[in-house]
Amino acid sequence: MSEARRADHPSHAVVTERIAALHSGVPFELLDCGVLSGVTYRHLLRAGLEVDYTGIDIGEAAIAACRETHPEARWQQMSVTDLAFPDDSFDVVNCRHVLESLPYYETAVRELFRVTRRTVAICMFQVPREPEALLRRETPNGYIWLNRYAPGPFEALLHQLSESVEIVDVPADNRRNQVYFCTKRSS
């Protein structure tokens, strides 16, 4: 997907509007997992939000490009399955189009909830549905995962970790995307 199409994807507006409803006029800390080009950060800034932003990505080139474009934010090369932050570090954790690219989601989801104080937003471009399909594709640079998870176990994990889970359908490019808005269960 091109940079312009990524930036204009309607799921950004859905996530930004929800975060703005929770934190408008109030400074908050956000961890963005899977930054690619920093597009989520730009959406938050355009919305006028007072965000203390940290973005992570596994790709060294993505992080380097984001550091150059937006040096005022924090950018770190890191895996979502092993977040190097203390428990309850962020008000919001956003994970966009990342889980489908992992060998499996459970460790990453648990990490997202571990480092948030309250809100987790997960955007999926491979909407969970039956049958589950765990695909590993070989590429010239190694391999990638392109998974479609079964909704039952995935949503059960979200409900186990959350006080509430809201699922928002976001149609785009003749396919569904889903955003899961979760409120972390109190300890």
Salt bridges, closest charged atoms under 4 A:
GLU3 OE1 - ARG6 NH2 3.02
GLU3 OE2 - ARG42 NH2 2.93
GLU29 OE1 - ARG117 NH2 2.37
ASP52 OD1 - ARG74 NH2 2.31
GLU72 OE2 - HIS70 ND1 3.40
ASP87 OD1 - ARG114 NH1 2.87
ASP88 OD1 - LYS184 NZ 2.64
ASP91 OD1 - ARG117 NE 3.15
GLU106 OE2 - ARG110 NE 3.10
GLU111 OE2 - ARG114 NE 2.75
GLU138 OE2 - ARG136 NE 3.66
GLU163 OE1 - ARG118 NH2 3.29
GLU166 OE1 - ARG18 NH1 2.78
ASP169 OD1 - ARG176 NH2 3.15
ASP173 OD2 - ARG5 NH2 3.02
